[in-house]
Amino acid sequence: MQSAIGRNRRRPLCARWLGWAVAAWLLSSGAVPAMAQGGAAYLKLGVGARALGMGGAFTAVADDATALFWNPAGVARLQKQEVTGMHAQLSLDRNYDFVGYARPTEDKSGGWGVGYTRFSITGIPETRVRPGTTLPQLTDDAYDAAGNFTGAGPGLGQVRIFSLFDDVEQNVSGSYGRKVGDRLYLGGSVRYLKQSLFTADGSGFGFDLGGLYVASDDWTLGFAAKDLAESIEFGGGLQDADVDSTFSAGAAYKGIKNTLVSVETTRTGDQGLKLRAGAERWFDDKYAVRAGTNRGNVSAGASLRFNDWQFDYAYQSQDLGDIQRLSFVYRF
């Protein structure tokens, strides 16, 4: 099946330039704000192919180093040191990477870890529209009635491309979790964010809180509040980009042999409640398959484990194009 990335790259270059030109016209005309609210949207993409193969229903699981992202309370349950990494090449020429390290404390009463995430879009054209150009002038005759691209169209004559630039967003986080009583685990994270977009540079801080309650040998309950009081400040008169907070609560069940089932509800910003659900099954403690759903988007995945290494793969259906992710965990 042809990937969204492939379709995007084979699209006529002038069509891509036209899209950027329309965006430039909207910005220059004041139709949309230059710096919209809801910054650092990449923080909502999730990390770890294992968790994402389960639809991201990982708040009540959080049993590996990706707990640094999903629920910081989970680092308190680790029994070994873990290193994890993930790479994803998304649609529309977006790249997304994560690396993390987590370990238990000496007395195994808690755990801590650090993580680094980088998201980038490269080769964005800096387009400028001739003064006085209207939106119809940019789009007339560029597409036929069926929406097919017909050629340059008169609108492209109103646009010039001056340079290419990148959007680079990254963050570094530190997490700590601790066991409180016999069944309760609590944790928190502090995050430093930085973004470079064209001539603008911004940075800011935020934090996460999380908890896990082991109700029985089979049931675990979890909650997480992420991206709290988080904002990227650009300075220079530019509008700051507030990051929408996300709240999640769910349950995980492992009463079926070699099988884990997890379900949760999540809410981001002023959006309504959304459902995530997923399951995984291991065979001989070496191979695993999993499936899930996230807001109606289907996901699936598989794992291979040998010695101290685990390699995970996930597939996700998305409105902007299907996504495939690879990640690993090394335990020592």
DRENPA-114675 format. One record per residue (C-alpha): residue in three letters; x, y, z. Coordinates in steps of 0.2 Angstrom, whole numbers, padded with zeros to 4 digits, always signed. Example, Ala and Ser with C-alpha at 12.3 -4.5 7.8 and 13.67 -1.06 7.14 Angstrom:
// DRENPA-114675
ALA+0062-0022+0039 SER+0068-0005+0036 
END
This chain:
// DRENPA-114675
MET+0000+0000+0000 GLN+0007+0017-0005 SER+0012+0027+0010 ALA+0006+0045+0014 ILE+0024+0050+0014 GLY+0027+0043-0004 ARG+0011+0051-0010 ASN+0017+0068-0003 ARG+0034+0067-0011 ARG+0027+0062-0028 ARG+0014+0077-0028 PRO+0019+0090-0041 LEU+0031+0102-0032 CYS+0021+0117-0038 ALA+0005+0110-0029 ARG+0015+0109-0013 TRP+0021+0127-0016 LEU+0003+0132-0019 GLY-0002+0125-0002 TRP+0011+0135+0007 ALA+0006+0150-0003 VAL-0012+0149+0003 ALA-0006+0147+0021 ALA+0006+0162+0018 TRP-0009+0172+0012 LEU-0020+0167+0027 LEU-0006+0173+0039 SER-0003+0189+0030 SER-0021+0193+0029 GLY-0024+0190+0047 ALA-0036+0176+0044 VAL-0027+0165+0057 PRO-0015+0171+0071 ALA+0003+0169+0068 MET+0006+0159+0084 ALA-0009+0149+0088 GLN-0013+0142+0105 GLY-0010+0123+0108 GLY+0008+0123+0105 ALA+0020+0108+0106 ALA+0007+0097+0098 TYR+0020+0083+0096 LEU+0018+0080+0114 LYS+0002+0071+0111 LEU+0009+0059+0098 GLY+0015+0046+0111 VAL+0031+0036+0113 GLY+0036+0018+0112 ALA+0029+0006+0098 ARG+0023-0006+0111 ALA+0011+0007+0120 LEU+0006+0014+0103 GLY+0002-0003+0096 MET-0011-0004+0111 GLY-0019+0012+0105 GLY-0009+0022+0118 ALA-0019+0014+0132 PHE-0004+0014+0143 THR-0008+0025+0158 ALA-0012+0010+0169 VAL+0002-0001+0162 ALA+0017+0010+0162 ASP+0029-0004+0166 ASP+0044+0000+0156 ALA+0055+0015+0152 THR+0042+0024+0142 ALA+0033+0027+0158 LEU+0044+0043+0157 PHE+0030+0049+0145 TRP+0014+0040+0149 ASN+0014+0040+0168 PRO+0030+0044+0179 ALA+0023+0034+0193 GLY+0028+0018+0183 VAL+0047+0021+0185 ALA+0045+0016+0203 ARG+0040-0001+0198 LEU+0055-0005+0187 GLN+0066-0019+0193 LYS+0081-0016+0181 GLN+0089-0002+0172 GLU+0081+0002+0155 VAL+0086+0011+0139 THR+0073+0014+0126 GLY+0072+0023+0109 MET+0060+0026+0095 HIS+0060+0033+0078 ALA+0045+0038+0067 GLN+0045+0046+0050 LEU+0027+0053+0049 SER+0017+0060+0035 LEU+0021+0077+0028 ASP+0039+0075+0030 ARG+0039+0075+0049 ASN+0052+0066+0059 TYR+0049+0061+0077 ASP+0062+0053+0089 PHE+0063+0049+0108 VAL+0076+0041+0119 GLY+0075+0038+0137 TYR+0084+0030+0152 ALA+0076+0024+0168 ARG+0081+0014+0183 PRO+0075+0009+0201 THR+0083+0016+0216 GLU+0095+0005+0226 ASP+0082+0000+0239 LYS+0069-0003+0225 SER+0057+0009+0234 GLY+0056+0021+0219 GLY+0064+0025+0202 TRP+0070+0039+0192 GLY+0074+0043+0173 VAL+0077+0056+0160 GLY+0070+0057+0142 TYR+0074+0067+0126 THR+0061+0070+0112 ARG+0064+0079+0095 PHE+0051+0083+0082 SER+0055+0092+0066 ILE+0049+0097+0049 THR+0062+0101+0036 GLY+0062+0111+0020 ILE+0048+0122+0023 PRO+0047+0135+0009 GLU+0047+0154+0015 THR+0034+0160+0003 ARG+0029+0178+0000 VAL+0014+0184-0009 ARG+0013+0200-0020 PRO+0005+0214-0011 GLY-0014+0215-0015 THR-0016+0197-0020 THR-0032+0189-0016 LEU-0036+0171-0011 PRO-0045+0167-0028 GLN-0030+0173-0037 LEU-0020+0160-0029 THR-0032+0146-0032 ASP-0041+0149-0049 ASP-0038+0136-0062 ALA-0026+0127-0051 TYR-0039+0112-0049 ASP-0053+0106-0059 ALA-0071+0103-0053 ALA-0066+0085-0046 GLY-0052+0093-0036 ASN-0037+0086-0047 PHE-0022+0097-0049 THR-0022+0104-0067 GLY-0006+0114-0068 ALA+0003+0129-0061 GLY-0013+0141-0062 PRO-0012+0159-0062 GLY-0010+0160-0044 LEU+0008+0154-0043 GLY+0013+0169-0052 GLN+0009+0179-0037 VAL+0020+0169-0026 ARG+0039+0169-0023 ILE+0049+0157-0013 PHE+0064+0165-0005 SER+0072+0151+0006 LEU+0069+0135+0015 PHE+0068+0133+0034 ASP+0065+0120+0047 ASP+0053+0119+0062 VAL+0063+0110+0076 GLU+0054+0106+0093 GLN+0063+0097+0107 ASN+0062+0094+0126 VAL+0071+0086+0140 SER+0062+0079+0155 GLY+0067+0071+0172 SER+0055+0059+0181 TYR+0054+0052+0199 GLY+0042+0039+0206 ARG+0040+0032+0223 LYS+0030+0018+0231 VAL+0019+0025+0244 GLY+0012+0011+0255 ASP+0009-0007+0249 ARG-0001-0004+0233 LEU+0001+0015+0228 TYR+0014+0023+0217 LEU+0016+0041+0214 GLY+0027+0051+0202 GLY+0031+0067+0194 SER+0041+0074+0179 VAL+0048+0091+0175 ARG+0051+0096+0157 TYR+0061+0109+0148 LEU+0055+0113+0130 LYS+0063+0123+0116 GLN+0057+0127+0098 SER+0065+0135+0083 LEU+0053+0141+0069 PHE+0060+0152+0055 THR+0067+0167+0064 ALA+0058+0163+0081 ASP+0065+0154+0096 GLY+0055+0150+0111 SER+0057+0140+0127 GLY+0047+0135+0143 PHE+0044+0123+0157 GLY+0030+0111+0162 PHE+0027+0096+0173 ASP+0017+0079+0174 LEU+0009+0070+0188 GLY+0004+0052+0189 GLY-0001+0038+0200 LEU-0004+0019+0200 TYR-0014+0008+0212 VAL-0012-0010+0211 ALA-0029-0016+0216 SER-0025-0035+0215 ASP-0014-0047+0206 ASP-0024-0044+0191 TRP-0030-0026+0191 THR-0020-0010+0191 LEU-0028+0007+0190 GLY-0019+0023+0184 PHE-0021+0041+0182 ALA-0010+0055+0174 ALA-0010+0073+0172 LYS+0002+0079+0159 ASP+0008+0096+0152 LEU+0003+0106+0167 ALA+0006+0124+0167 GLU+0016+0122+0151 SER+0020+0136+0139 ILE+0033+0141+0126 GLU+0038+0159+0127 PHE+0045+0167+0111 GLY+0048+0185+0116 GLY+0050+0199+0104 GLY+0032+0203+0104 LEU+0027+0186+0098 GLN+0012+0177+0106 ASP+0017+0163+0118 ALA+0011+0145+0114 ASP+0002+0137+0128 VAL+0002+0118+0128 ASP-0015+0110+0131 SER-0015+0099+0147 THR-0020+0081+0145 PHE-0029+0071+0159 SER-0030+0052+0158 ALA-0037+0038+0169 GLY-0039+0019+0166 ALA-0037+0001+0171 ALA-0026-0013+0166 TYR-0031-0032+0168 LYS-0019-0046+0166 GLY-0030-0061+0173 ILE-0029-0070+0157 LYS-0013-0080+0155 ASN+0001-0071+0145 THR-0012-0057+0140 LEU-0014-0039+0145 VAL-0029-0028+0142 SER-0030-0010+0145 VAL-0043+0004+0143 GLU-0043+0022+0148 THR-0052+0039+0145 THR-0042+0054+0141 ARG-0046+0073+0139 THR-0035+0086+0131 GLY-0038+0104+0133 ASP-0056+0109+0130 GLN-0060+0093+0120 GLY-0072+0080+0125 LEU-0067+0063+0133 LYS-0059+0051+0121 LEU-0057+0032+0123 ARG-0041+0022+0121 ALA-0041+0003+0122 GLY-0029-0011+0118 ALA-0023-0028+0122 GLU-0007-0038+0119 ARG-0003-0057+0120 TRP+0015-0065+0123 PHE+0020-0082+0116 ASP+0034-0091+0125 ASP+0039-0074+0133 LYS+0048-0071+0116 TYR+0035-0065+0104 ALA+0020-0053+0106 VAL+0006-0047+0095 ARG-0006-0032+0100 ALA-0020-0022+0094 GLY-0029-0006+0100 THR-0040+0009+0096 ASN-0037+0027+0099 ARG-0051+0040+0096 GLY-0057+0028+0082 ASN-0040+0025+0074 VAL-0035+0007+0073 SER-0018+0002+0078 ALA-0008-0015+0079 GLY+0009-0021+0083 ALA+0021-0035+0087 SER+0037-0038+0097 LEU+0052-0049+0097 ARG+0062-0052+0114 PHE+0078-0061+0116 ASN+0091-0060+0131 ASP+0090-0042+0137 TRP+0083-0034+0121 GLN+0066-0031+0115 PHE+0061-0024+0098 ASP+0044-0017+0095 TYR+0034-0012+0079 ALA+0018-0002+0078 TYR+0006+0003+0064 GLN-0007+0017+0067 SER-0021+0023+0055 GLN-0021+0042+0055 ASP-0031+0055+0045 LEU-0015+0063+0039 GLY-0008+0046+0033 ASP-0004+0029+0041 ILE+0011+0029+0053 GLN+0023+0015+0057 ARG+0035+0016+0072 LEU+0050+0006+0078 SER+0057+0006+0095 PHE+0068-0004+0107 VAL+0070-0007+0125 TYR+0087-0014+0133 ARG+0086-0020+0151 PHE+0102-0023+0161 
END
